[in-house]
Amino acid sequence: MRTLRAITAAGAAALLASAGTATAAPTPPPAPTARLTDTQVDTAVRRLDATINEMMRRTGVPGLSVAVVHDDEVVYLKGFGLRRVGDPATVNPDTVFQVASLSKPISSTVAAGVLKDPADFDRHTELPGFALKDPWVTSHVTTADLLSHRSGLPDHAGDLLEDLGYDQAYILDHLRLAPLSPFRASYAYTNYGFTAGAEAIARSHGATWQKLSADTLFKPAGMTHTSTEFQAFVDAPDHAATHVKNADGTWSPRYVRDPDAQAPAGGVSSTARDMSRWLRLQLSGGTLEGKRIIPADALARTHLPEIVSQPPASPTGRTGFYGLGWNVGYDDAGRLRLSHSGAFELGANTSVTMLPLEKLGIVVLTNGAPVGLPDAVAADFFDTAEHGKATTDWLALTGALYAQINAEGRSPTDYSRPPTGAKPAGEDSAYTGTYDNPYYGKATVAATSEGKLTLALGPEPMVFPLTHYDGDTFSYETAGENAVGRTGVFFSPADGTVRIEYLDADHLGTFTRD
């Protein structure tokens, strides 16, 4: 429908002049065609060894495993570096890595195999214990809404509850308290929204998500070292430890990340060899070695745009979309490009990219916290295939993007430097006690024998030493997957509340004294 406001004077005249006359239908542009030759792909494959070795040298990431599939053949499969710093065991194509959010396109493959009919993605999702703040949205939200992050839930809703030690049932139940943005008109990446959609499928079939994944995808596709359960990763003799970067530039396996609570969204572990089989299935429309594993129409539905995730940054920029577990885009030649990255700040970073028209895909698994390495390897590979060489320093670009992401959420206040003339704190009794919050549960502030205050959060609970900053303001060092350094703790003794800056992004972080 055109509006008067949208019609210029010249445009209006043209419309009037053409009124009542027949015009030929515009000719649609030609469909995109494959452009890469075997020789071009071979050139990119031959460059991979040098590219990976150089990028690992620049980043120091301990270990990496990679697979490339072209025309239903695994044309590259190799491991690099160490499974664990301080241990001589090396990475090989059968080393098991945590793939983090690369779990999402794997899980949407499972969903396609279970639902079978593409229309079933658009059916209302029912999951006991899960609701959204708006009852109307709760009664209308579908599997597609949840798998494409368009339910209206805030960005990464529920992740901080996981960091505090709450289990999946608690987290899904408490998402009903999170504020909503416009339903189906806004995009916000949400692990627990995605998890709710997948778990609803599993519950409706009377199975766990692991069993459903194994029966639908892992076993039929011969993905023998792939699981959605953390214990399977830990028990694998040949698995890659997770590493974080130290201040001196070295890497250490300091943390263990158990993602079971969000298994469909981030809990998969796998190998480059297994992932190559999944890539072949994806690029062959759901078949593998002549056997139909996932219905073609249902799998194709996961590759369609569902919501704008990245509006174009300039008039000539391209729009980014999110599908069902996939980042969906179209390049300058009109070719569909599917991708997804995975990242654990506690020590893993992964990437998958596919050009279905070219029947070409690459998956890169690493055992280091995100610094852009797997994304850069993939981007360099496709750039080389297109142009014969890399046209930019992809590692510098992706590394800068991850550094920008990692800086988000940090407090604008430097709590390590109290202001000049800072007011003294009140008596401990002004702050100590138990506080309640409907979303985050209990918070307990206690005085230690050394005259310090501590803050206890979560079901275990986790205990954080408080450092005085100014007056009734304290701080503590955040911990876990979503840690952002020091955050403020603002007491209001007069009204018996405390607000925790780190937990208050969605205005859910105020606790009231019992």
HELIX and SHEET records of a PDB file:
HELIX    1   1 LEU A    4  ALA A    6  5                                   3    
HELIX    2   2 ALA A    9  SER A   18  1                                  10    
HELIX    3   3 ASP A   38  THR A   59  1                                  22    
HELIX    4   4 ALA A  100  LEU A  102  5                                   3    
HELIX    5   5 SER A  103  LEU A  115  1                                  13    
HELIX    6   6 PRO A  118  ASP A  122  5                                   5    
HELIX    7   7 PRO A  135  HIS A  140  1                                   6    
HELIX    8   8 THR A  143  LEU A  147  1                                   5    
HELIX    9   9 ASP A  159  ASP A  163  1                                   5    
HELIX   10  10 GLN A  168  HIS A  174  1                                   7    
HELIX   11  11 LEU A  175  LEU A  177  5                                   3    
HELIX   12  12 ASN A  191  SER A  204  1                                  14    
HELIX   13  13 TRP A  209  SER A  213  1                                   5    
HELIX   14  14 ALA A  214  PHE A  218  3                                   5    
HELIX   15  15 PHE A  230  ASP A  235  1                                   6    
HELIX   16  16 ASP A  260  GLN A  262  5                                   3    
HELIX   17  17 ALA A  263  GLY A  266  1                                   4    
HELIX   18  18 ALA A  272  LEU A  283  1                                  12    
HELIX   19  19 ALA A  296  THR A  302  1                                   7    
HELIX   20  20 PRO A  356  GLU A  358  5                                   3    
HELIX   21  21 LEU A  373  HIS A  387  1                                  15    
HELIX   22  22 TRP A  394  ALA A  407  1                                  14    
HELIX   23  23 ASP A  428  ALA A  430  5                                   3    
HELIX   24  24 GLU A  501  LEU A  503  5                                   3    
SHEET    1   A 8 GLU A  73  GLY A  81  0                                        
SHEET    2   A 8 GLY A  63  HIS A  70 -1                                        
SHEET    3   A 8 LEU A 360  THR A 366 -1                                        
SHEET    4   A 8 ALA A 348  LEU A 355 -1                                        
SHEET    5   A 8 LEU A 336  PHE A 344 -1                                        
SHEET    6   A 8 ASN A 327  TYR A 330 -1                                        
SHEET    7   A 8 GLY A 320  TYR A 322 -1                                        
SHEET    8   A 8 ILE A 307  GLN A 310 -1                                        
SHEET    1   B 2 PHE A  97  GLN A  98  0                                        
SHEET    2   B 2 SER A 269  SER A 270 -1                                        
SHEET    1   C 2 VAL A 244  LYS A 245  0                                        
SHEET    2   C 2 TRP A 251  SER A 252 -1                                        
SHEET    1   D 2 THR A 287  LEU A 288  0                                        
SHEET    2   D 2 LYS A 291  ARG A 292 -1                                        
SHEET    1   E 9 GLY A 433  ASN A 437  0                                        
SHEET    2   E 9 GLY A 441  ALA A 447 -1                                        
SHEET    3   E 9 LEU A 453  LEU A 457 -1                                        
SHEET    4   E 9 MET A 462  ASP A 470 -1                                        
SHEET    5   E 9 THR A 473  GLU A 477 -1                                        
SHEET    6   E 9 ARG A 486  SER A 492 -1                                        
SHEET    7   E 9 THR A 497  ILE A 500 -1                                        
SHEET    8   E 9 THR A 510  ARG A 513 -1                                        
SHEET    9   E 9 GLY A 433  ASN A 437 -1                                        
END                                                                             
